[in-house]
């Protein structure tokens, strides 16, 4: 019995760490083509919980305002207290703020930090300038 009791503390500590990590990290898979050429269908991403408002140029995960339970992976075009405007990098293949408008800032809780699959595309995903987004992505919202 003693060896089992000696394992309870470490097991509880591991469980606590796992719960903490799960609340701070998330993984998602890209399903559509709205973020081409940056993200491809099948890309798998790591996201971290945001503890601050998202910044223009960051890739975030947000709930789809049109379909409950569905999440969107989009780039932040603009962000202020009144709302966050999301845009796909592939405007011809993206339903984004141009269709559904800005979303409430509190709804954007995750920032994508890296791609972990496929192996040949592993790496960090960096912010891009909103000026670049407009130049490549068309008209402003």
N, CA and C atoms as an extended XYZ file, in Angstrom:
423
Properties=species:S:1:pos:R:3:atomname:S:1:resname:S:1:resid:I:1 pbc="F F F"
N         0.797       -1.193        0.000 N   UNK     1
C         0.000        0.000        0.000 CA  UNK     1
C         0.848        1.269        0.000 C   UNK     1
N         1.975        1.274        0.666 N   UNK     2
C         2.797        2.472        0.744 CA  UNK     2
C         3.250        2.977       -0.629 C   UNK     2
N         3.702        2.102       -1.544 N   UNK     3
C         4.136        2.617       -2.843 CA  UNK     3
C         3.021        3.358       -3.584 C   UNK     3
N         1.779        2.891       -3.473 N   UNK     4
C         0.660        3.560       -4.138 CA  UNK     4
C         0.446        4.935       -3.524 C   UNK     4
N         0.484        5.050       -2.210 N   UNK     5
C         0.304        6.345       -1.547 CA  UNK     5
C         1.396        7.321       -1.961 C   UNK     5
N         2.569        6.833       -2.197 N   UNK     6
C         3.658        7.695       -2.617 CA  UNK     6
C         3.477        8.256       -4.023 C   UNK     6
N         2.631        7.630       -4.816 N   UNK     7
C         2.377        8.086       -6.178 CA  UNK     7
C         1.237        9.093       -6.268 C   UNK     7
N         0.406        9.189       -5.251 N   UNK     8
C        -0.767       10.062       -5.312 CA  UNK     8
C        -0.363       11.522       -5.498 C   UNK     8
N         0.596       11.994       -4.755 N   UNK     9
C         1.037       13.393       -4.872 CA  UNK     9
C         1.525       13.734       -6.271 C   UNK     9
N         2.462       12.959       -6.837 N   UNK    10
C         2.917       13.245       -8.198 CA  UNK    10
C         1.803       13.145       -9.239 C   UNK    10
N         0.892       12.186       -9.070 N   UNK    11
C        -0.212       12.058      -10.018 CA  UNK    11
C        -1.132       13.273       -9.963 C   UNK    11
N        -1.431       13.753       -8.773 N   UNK    12
C        -2.270       14.945       -8.625 CA  UNK    12
C        -1.557       16.153       -9.231 C   UNK    12
N        -0.256       16.259       -9.016 N   UNK    13
C         0.505       17.369       -9.602 CA  UNK    13
C         0.478       17.310      -11.124 C   UNK    13
N         0.661       16.119      -11.700 N   UNK    14
C         0.608       15.967      -13.161 CA  UNK    14
C        -0.768       16.326      -13.699 C   UNK    14
N        -1.797       15.915      -13.007 N   UNK    15
C        -3.154       16.237      -13.428 CA  UNK    15
C        -3.376       17.753      -13.391 C   UNK    15
N        -2.878       18.395      -12.353 N   UNK    16
C        -2.997       19.856      -12.249 CA  UNK    16
C        -2.279       20.566      -13.390 C   UNK    16
N        -1.091       20.102      -13.728 N   UNK    17
C        -0.340       20.691      -14.847 CA  UNK    17
C        -1.096       20.473      -16.155 C   UNK    17
N        -1.642       19.276      -16.341 N   UNK    18
C        -2.378       18.973      -17.573 CA  UNK    18
C        -3.605       19.873      -17.710 C   UNK    18
N        -4.330       20.082      -16.634 N   UNK    19
C        -5.505       20.964      -16.677 CA  UNK    19
C        -5.069       22.387      -16.990 C   UNK    19
N        -4.009       22.865      -16.368 N   UNK    20
C        -3.514       24.223      -16.630 CA  UNK    20
C        -3.122       24.382      -18.094 C   UNK    20
N        -2.352       23.426      -18.620 N   UNK    21
C        -1.904       23.494      -20.012 CA  UNK    21
C        -3.110       23.464      -20.943 C   UNK    21
N        -4.081       22.612      -20.679 N   UNK    22
C        -5.264       22.504      -21.543 CA  UNK    22
C        -6.052       23.813      -21.569 C   UNK    22
N        -6.053       24.540      -20.479 N   UNK    23
C        -6.768       25.820      -20.445 CA  UNK    23
C        -5.983       26.938      -21.113 C   UNK    23
N        -4.696       26.738      -21.332 N   UNK    24
C        -3.846       27.774      -21.920 CA  UNK    24
C        -3.442       27.465      -23.359 C   UNK    24
N        -3.543       26.218      -23.788 N   UNK    25
C        -3.174       25.799      -25.136 CA  UNK    25
C        -4.337       25.064      -25.786 C   UNK    25
N        -4.447       25.204      -27.079 N   UNK    26
C        -5.448       24.465      -27.829 CA  UNK    26
C        -4.838       24.085      -29.173 C   UNK    26
N        -5.374       23.089      -29.804 N   UNK    27
C        -4.931       22.689      -31.139 CA  UNK    27
C        -6.150       22.653      -32.047 C   UNK    27
N        -5.953       23.060      -33.296 N   UNK    28
C        -7.031       23.061      -34.278 CA  UNK    28
C        -6.486       22.595      -35.617 C   UNK    28
N        -7.407       22.135      -36.463 N   UNK    29
C        -7.045       21.756      -37.826 CA  UNK    29
C        -7.758       22.690      -38.791 C   UNK    29
N        -7.032       23.182      -39.775 N   UNK    30
C        -7.601       24.054      -40.797 CA  UNK    30
C        -8.431       23.195      -41.743 C   UNK    30
N        -9.657       23.643      -42.020 N   UNK    31
C       -10.540       22.854      -42.879 CA  UNK    31
C       -10.810       23.514      -44.228 C   UNK    31
N       -10.790       24.824      -44.319 N   UNK    32
C       -11.141       25.500      -45.567 CA  UNK    32
C        -9.943       26.162      -46.222 C   UNK    32
N       -10.229       26.951      -47.245 N   UNK    33
C        -9.171       27.614      -48.013 CA  UNK    33
C        -9.123       29.115      -47.786 C   UNK    33
N        -9.829       29.610      -46.767 N   UNK    34
C        -9.915       31.055      -46.558 CA  UNK    34
C        -8.597       31.703      -46.143 C   UNK    34
N        -7.647       30.917      -45.656 N   UNK    35
C        -6.381       31.487      -45.191 CA  UNK    35
C        -5.203       31.161      -46.114 C   UNK    35
N        -5.493       30.633      -47.322 N   UNK    36
C        -4.424       30.422      -48.297 CA  UNK    36
C        -3.803       31.763      -48.673 C   UNK    36
N        -2.547       31.871      -48.901 N   UNK    37
C        -1.529       30.827      -48.928 CA  UNK    37
C        -0.873       30.563      -47.571 C   UNK    37
N        -1.266       31.306      -46.539 N   UNK    38
C        -0.628       31.150      -45.229 CA  UNK    38
C        -0.926       29.787      -44.618 C   UNK    38
N        -2.192       29.414      -44.608 N   UNK    39
C        -2.624       28.146      -44.028 CA  UNK    39
C        -3.345       27.324      -45.085 C   UNK    39
N        -3.084       26.017      -45.081 N   UNK    40
C        -3.678       25.104      -46.047 CA  UNK    40
C        -4.630       24.150      -45.333 C   UNK    40
N        -5.647       23.648      -46.043 N   UNK    41
C        -6.489       22.621      -45.427 CA  UNK    41
C        -5.615       21.466      -44.936 C   UNK    41
N        -5.887       21.020      -43.717 N   UNK    42
C        -5.089       19.946      -43.128 CA  UNK    42
C        -3.968       20.436      -42.226 C   UNK    42
N        -3.604       21.715      -42.332 N   UNK    43
C        -2.598       22.253      -41.403 CA  UNK    43
C        -3.144       22.132      -39.982 C   UNK    43
N        -2.273       21.772      -39.062 N   UNK    44
C        -2.656       21.688      -37.650 CA  UNK    44
C        -1.891       22.756      -36.897 C   UNK    44
N        -2.624       23.462      -36.041 N   UNK    45
C        -2.101       24.665      -35.402 CA  UNK    45
C        -2.164       24.577      -33.890 C   UNK    45
N        -1.226       25.265      -33.236 N   UNK    46
C        -1.239       25.443      -31.786 CA  UNK    46
C        -1.660       26.873      -31.508 C   UNK    46
N        -2.615       27.027      -30.595 N   UNK    47
C        -3.084       28.354      -30.202 CA  UNK    47
C        -2.907       28.519      -28.696 C   UNK    47
N        -2.652       29.756      -28.288 N   UNK    48
C        -2.531       30.080      -26.869 CA  UNK    48
C        -3.675       31.012      -26.486 C   UNK    48
N        -4.109       30.878      -25.243 N   UNK    49
C        -5.175       31.736      -24.750 CA  UNK    49
C        -4.680       33.178      -24.704 C   UNK    49
N        -5.516       34.076      -25.193 N   UNK    50
C        -5.184       35.499      -25.172 CA  UNK    50
C        -5.494       36.082      -23.795 C   UNK    50
N        -4.555       36.829      -23.259 N   UNK    51
C        -4.769       37.522      -21.988 CA  UNK    51
C        -4.740       39.024      -22.214 C   UNK    51
N        -4.937       39.404      -23.477 N   UNK    52
C        -4.961       40.807      -23.895 CA  UNK    52
C        -5.755       40.870      -25.190 C   UNK    52
N        -6.168       42.045      -25.611 N   UNK    53
C        -6.888       42.126      -26.888 CA  UNK    53
C        -5.989       41.690      -28.045 C   UNK    53
N        -6.566       41.058      -29.067 N   UNK    54
C        -5.758       40.669      -30.226 CA  UNK    54
C        -5.271       41.897      -30.979 C   UNK    54
N        -4.146       41.753      -31.653 N   UNK    55
C        -3.545       42.858      -32.404 CA  UNK    55
C        -3.745       42.643      -33.904 C   UNK    55
N        -3.905       43.731      -34.638 N   UNK    56
C        -4.019       43.601      -36.089 CA  UNK    56
C        -2.839       42.807      -36.659 C   UNK    56
N        -3.153       41.914      -37.576 N   UNK    57
C        -2.138       41.072      -38.207 CA  UNK    57
C        -1.993       39.702      -37.583 C   UNK    57
N        -2.495       39.498      -36.353 N   UNK    58
C        -2.403       38.189      -35.705 CA  UNK    58
C        -3.464       37.243      -36.263 C   UNK    58
N        -3.147       35.957      -36.258 N   UNK    59
C        -4.119       34.932      -36.631 CA  UNK    59
C        -4.764       34.451      -35.342 C   UNK    59
N        -6.093       34.423      -35.337 N   UNK    60
C        -6.839       34.070      -34.131 CA  UNK    60
C        -7.892       33.014      -34.437 C   UNK    60
N        -8.423       32.446      -33.376 N   UNK    61
C        -9.559       31.530      -33.468 CA  UNK    61
C       -10.730       32.236      -32.805 C   UNK    61
N       -11.846       32.282      -33.515 N   UNK    62
C       -13.035       32.961      -33.000 CA  UNK    62
C       -14.270       32.142      -33.366 C   UNK    62
N       -15.329       32.266      -32.566 N   UNK    63
C       -16.560       31.566      -32.925 CA  UNK    63
C       -17.170       32.178      -34.183 C   UNK    63
N       -17.754       31.329      -35.004 N   UNK    64
C       -18.428       31.785      -36.216 CA  UNK    64
C       -19.763       32.417      -35.808 C   UNK    64
N       -19.969       33.713      -36.071 N   UNK    65
C       -21.214       34.348      -35.651 CA  UNK    65
C       -22.442       33.830      -36.404 C   UNK    65
N       -22.214       33.090      -37.482 N   UNK    66
C       -23.324       32.575      -38.282 CA  UNK    66
C       -23.728       31.165      -37.905 C   UNK    66
N       -22.829       30.422      -37.259 N   UNK    67
C       -23.103       29.007      -36.983 CA  UNK    67
C       -22.563       28.625      -35.620 C   UNK    67
N       -23.437       28.456      -34.674 N   UNK    68
C       -23.065       28.110      -33.297 CA  UNK    68
C       -22.246       26.811      -33.274 C   UNK    68
N       -21.181       26.811      -32.485 N   UNK    69
C       -20.350       25.626      -32.337 CA  UNK    69
C       -19.231       25.508      -33.362 C   UNK    69
N       -19.218       26.370      -34.348 N   UNK    70
C       -18.171       26.342      -35.373 CA  UNK    70
C       -17.146       27.431      -35.061 C   UNK    70
N       -15.878       27.128      -35.300 N   UNK    71
C       -14.820       28.117      -35.072 CA  UNK    71
C       -14.194       28.537      -36.390 C   UNK    71
N       -13.723       29.768      -36.418 N   UNK    72
C       -13.048       30.325      -37.585 CA  UNK    72
C       -11.591       30.590      -37.251 C   UNK    72
N       -10.719       30.353      -38.204 N   UNK    73
C        -9.316       30.753      -38.100 CA  UNK    73
C        -9.151       31.886      -39.100 C   UNK    73
N        -8.915       33.097      -38.589 N   UNK    74
C        -8.819       34.283      -39.440 CA  UNK    74
C        -7.730       35.203      -38.905 C   UNK    74
N        -7.397       36.186      -39.723 N   UNK    75
C        -6.427       37.195      -39.327 CA  UNK    75
C        -7.182       38.441      -38.853 C   UNK    75
N        -6.638       39.095      -37.825 N   UNK    76
C        -7.249       40.323      -37.318 CA  UNK    76
C        -6.872       41.471      -38.245 C   UNK    76
N        -7.882       42.096      -38.834 N   UNK    77
C        -7.654       43.256      -39.684 CA  UNK    77
C        -7.602       44.516      -38.836 C   UNK    77
N        -8.557       44.636      -37.907 N   UNK    78
C        -8.559       45.772      -36.987 CA  UNK    78
C        -9.203       45.331      -35.688 C   UNK    78
N        -8.830       46.013      -34.614 N   UNK    79
C        -9.364       45.681      -33.298 CA  UNK    79
C        -9.455       46.942      -32.462 C   UNK    79
N       -10.634       47.148      -31.880 N   UNK    80
C       -10.815       48.224      -30.908 CA  UNK    80
C       -11.929       47.808      -29.951 C   UNK    80
N       -12.295       48.687      -29.040 N   UNK    81
C       -13.283       48.350      -28.018 CA  UNK    81
C       -14.649       48.017      -28.614 C   UNK    81
N       -14.946       48.529      -29.799 N   UNK    82
C       -16.266       48.294      -30.399 CA  UNK    82
C       -16.351       46.966      -31.149 C   UNK    82
N       -15.226       46.395      -31.544 N   UNK    83
C       -15.281       45.120      -32.237 CA  UNK    83
C       -13.980       44.752      -32.914 C   UNK    83
N       -13.909       43.499      -33.329 N   UNK    84
C       -12.733       42.976      -34.011 CA  UNK    84
C       -13.159       42.563      -35.413 C   UNK    84
N       -12.443       43.078      -36.392 N   UNK    85
C       -12.717       42.766      -37.781 CA  UNK    85
C       -11.751       41.665      -38.223 C   UNK    85
N       -12.301       40.539      -38.661 N   UNK    86
C       -11.498       39.390      -39.067 CA  UNK    86
C       -11.533       39.257      -40.583 C   UNK    86
N       -10.404       38.839      -41.144 N   UNK    87
C       -10.303       38.714      -42.588 CA  UNK    87
C        -9.505       37.461      -42.914 C   UNK    87
N        -9.924       36.748      -43.945 N   UNK    88
C        -9.154       35.627      -44.455 CA  UNK    88
C        -8.069       36.140      -45.374 C   UNK    88
N        -6.939       35.449      -45.438 N   UNK    89
C        -5.853       35.859      -46.333 CA  UNK    89
C        -6.213       35.637      -47.803 C   UNK    89
N        -7.228       34.817      -48.053 N   UNK    90
C        -7.683       34.515      -49.408 CA  UNK    90
C        -9.085       35.127      -49.568 C   UNK    90
N        -9.167       36.422      -49.894 N   UNK    91
C       -10.474       37.087      -49.895 CA  UNK    91
C       -11.491       36.456      -50.838 C   UNK    91
N       -11.048       35.875      -51.938 N   UNK    92
C       -11.984       35.254      -52.873 CA  UNK    92
C       -12.600       33.981      -52.289 C   UNK    92
N       -11.927       33.364      -51.326 N   UNK    93
C       -12.414       32.110      -50.740 CA  UNK    93
C       -12.739       32.230      -49.274 C   UNK    93
N       -13.006       33.454      -48.802 N   UNK    94
C       -13.200       33.663      -47.371 CA  UNK    94
C       -14.525       34.350      -47.075 C   UNK    94
N       -15.230       33.806      -46.099 N   UNK    95
C       -16.372       34.510      -45.522 CA  UNK    95
C       -15.853       35.088      -44.222 C   UNK    95
N       -15.868       36.404      -44.127 N   UNK    96
C       -15.248       37.067      -42.978 CA  UNK    96
C       -16.032       38.310      -42.613 C   UNK    96
N       -15.380       39.310      -42.024 N   UNK    97
C       -16.063       40.518      -41.554 CA  UNK    97
C       -16.821       41.230      -42.665 C   UNK    97
N       -16.411       41.027      -43.891 N   UNK    98
C       -17.142       41.642      -45.001 CA  UNK    98
C       -18.553       41.092      -45.092 C   UNK    98
N       -18.761       39.852      -44.611 N   UNK    99
C       -20.083       39.226      -44.651 CA  UNK    99
C       -20.829       39.348      -43.320 C   UNK    99
N       -20.104       39.223      -42.185 N   UNK   100
C       -20.798       39.186      -40.898 CA  UNK   100
C       -20.446       40.331      -39.960 C   UNK   100
N       -19.587       41.253      -40.394 N   UNK   101
C       -19.246       42.408      -39.571 CA  UNK   101
C       -18.241       42.083      -38.477 C   UNK   101
N       -17.991       43.084      -37.648 N   UNK   102
C       -17.046       42.924      -36.536 CA  UNK   102
C       -17.683       42.059      -35.455 C   UNK   102
N       -16.843       41.365      -34.695 N   UNK   103
C       -17.346       40.558      -33.581 CA  UNK   103
C       -16.883       41.168      -32.271 C   UNK   103
N       -17.558       40.811      -31.206 N   UNK   104
C       -17.243       41.357      -29.880 CA  UNK   104
C       -15.844       40.912      -29.458 C   UNK   104
N       -15.038       41.833      -28.923 N   UNK   105
C       -13.650       41.504      -28.548 CA  UNK   105
C       -13.516       40.331      -27.575 C   UNK   105
N       -14.453       40.158      -26.671 N   UNK   106
C       -14.351       39.072      -25.692 CA  UNK   106
C       -14.513       37.687      -26.317 C   UNK   106
N       -15.024       37.629      -27.536 N   UNK   107
C       -15.215       36.340      -28.197 CA  UNK   107
C       -13.925       35.778      -28.782 C   UNK   107
N       -12.933       36.627      -28.967 N   UNK   108
C       -11.652       36.173      -29.530 CA  UNK   108
C       -10.735       35.828      -28.368 C   UNK   108
N       -10.641       34.535      -28.078 N   UNK   109
C        -9.908       34.091      -26.890 CA  UNK   109
C        -8.599       33.376      -27.202 C   UNK   109
N        -8.326       33.075      -28.482 N   UNK   110
C        -7.153       32.278      -28.829 CA  UNK   110
C        -6.368       32.929      -29.951 C   UNK   110
N        -5.033       32.880      -29.817 N   UNK   111
C        -4.113       33.378      -30.851 CA  UNK   111
C        -3.290       32.197      -31.350 C   UNK   111
N        -3.234       32.033      -32.665 N   UNK   112
C        -2.462       30.943      -33.261 CA  UNK   112
C        -0.985       31.332      -33.241 C   UNK   112
N        -0.147       30.430      -32.727 N   UNK   113
C         1.282       30.738      -32.609 CA  UNK   113
C         2.170       29.898      -33.518 C   UNK   113
N         1.711       28.683      -33.870 N   UNK   114
C         2.572       27.858      -34.717 CA  UNK   114
C         1.771       26.775      -35.422 C   UNK   114
N         2.380       26.263      -36.485 N   UNK   115
C         1.850       25.110      -37.207 CA  UNK   115
C         2.715       23.918      -36.782 C   UNK   115
N         2.065       22.809      -36.407 N   UNK   116
C         2.843       21.623      -36.025 CA  UNK   116
C         2.663       20.457      -36.996 C   UNK   116
N         1.842       20.632      -38.016 N   UNK   117
C         1.656       19.613      -39.031 CA  UNK   117
C         1.216       20.283      -40.313 C   UNK   117
N         1.677       19.902      -41.439 N   UNK   118
C         2.556       18.783      -41.771 CA  UNK   118
C         4.017       19.104      -41.456 C   UNK   118
N         4.836       18.082      -41.316 N   UNK   119
C         6.226       18.277      -40.892 CA  UNK   119
C         7.019       19.267      -41.744 C   UNK   119
N         6.799       19.300      -43.037 N   UNK   120
C         7.587       20.203      -43.885 CA  UNK   120
C         7.191       21.668      -43.701 C   UNK   120
N         6.086       21.924      -43.015 N   UNK   121
C         5.617       23.308      -42.811 CA  UNK   121
C         5.593       23.707      -41.328 C   UNK   121
N         6.236       22.928      -40.459 N   UNK   122
C         6.267       23.240      -39.026 CA  UNK   122
C         6.948       24.586      -38.821 C   UNK   122
N         6.379       25.377      -37.938 N   UNK   123
C         7.036       26.633      -37.603 CA  UNK   123
C         6.074       27.669      -37.053 C   UNK   123
N         6.633       28.785      -36.580 N   UNK   124
C         5.806       29.842      -36.000 CA  UNK   124
C         5.012       30.581      -37.073 C   UNK   124
N         3.887       31.150      -36.666 N   UNK   125
C         3.078       31.986      -37.544 CA  UNK   125
C         3.134       33.397      -36.987 C   UNK   125
N         3.651       34.293      -37.766 N   UNK   126
C         3.889       35.656      -37.295 CA  UNK   126
C         2.802       36.604      -37.745 C   UNK   126
N         2.758       37.723      -37.046 N   UNK   127
C         1.854       38.810      -37.397 CA  UNK   127
C         2.242       39.407      -38.728 C   UNK   127
N         1.249       39.907      -39.454 N   UNK   128
C         1.492       40.646      -40.690 CA  UNK   128
C         0.868       42.013      -40.563 C   UNK   128
N         1.440       42.967      -41.210 N   UNK   129
C         0.951       44.336      -41.163 CA  UNK   129
C        -0.430       44.445      -41.786 C   UNK   129
N        -1.364       45.199      -41.172 N   UNK   130
C        -2.672       45.423      -41.786 CA  UNK   130
C        -2.559       46.098      -43.154 C   UNK   130
N        -1.524       46.899      -43.374 N   UNK   131
C        -1.327       47.530      -44.682 CA  UNK   131
C        -1.092       46.452      -45.729 C   UNK   131
N        -0.280       45.441      -45.381 N   UNK   132
C        -0.040       44.317      -46.280 CA  UNK   132
C        -1.329       43.555      -46.524 C   UNK   132
N        -2.123       43.366      -45.468 N   UNK   133
C        -3.382       42.652      -45.605 CA  UNK   133
C        -4.299       43.347      -46.606 C   UNK   133
N        -4.403       44.638      -46.506 N   UNK   134
C        -5.256       45.376      -47.432 CA  UNK   134
C        -4.706       45.334      -48.843 C   UNK   134
N        -3.405       45.439      -48.974 N   UNK   135
C        -2.803       45.419      -50.310 CA  UNK   135
C        -3.039       44.070      -50.987 C   UNK   135
N        -2.963       42.982      -50.205 N   UNK   136
C        -3.138       41.651      -50.768 CA  UNK   136
C        -4.591       41.191      -50.743 C   UNK   136
N        -5.344       41.687      -49.767 N   UNK   137
C        -6.674       41.147      -49.546 CA  UNK   137
C        -7.820       41.990      -50.031 C   UNK   137
N        -7.573       43.087      -50.690 N   UNK   138
C        -8.671       43.859      -51.248 CA  UNK   138
C        -9.090       45.020      -50.392 C   UNK   138
N       -10.308       45.410      -50.605 N   UNK   139
C       -10.846       46.630      -49.988 CA  UNK   139
C       -10.968       46.511      -48.478 C   UNK   139
N       -10.910       47.649      -47.771 N   UNK   140
C       -11.095       47.613      -46.320 CA  UNK   140
C       -12.546       47.287      -45.970 C   UNK   140
N       -12.739       46.870      -44.731 N   UNK   141
C       -14.084       46.537      -44.250 CA  UNK   141
C       -14.934       47.787      -44.241 C   UNK   141
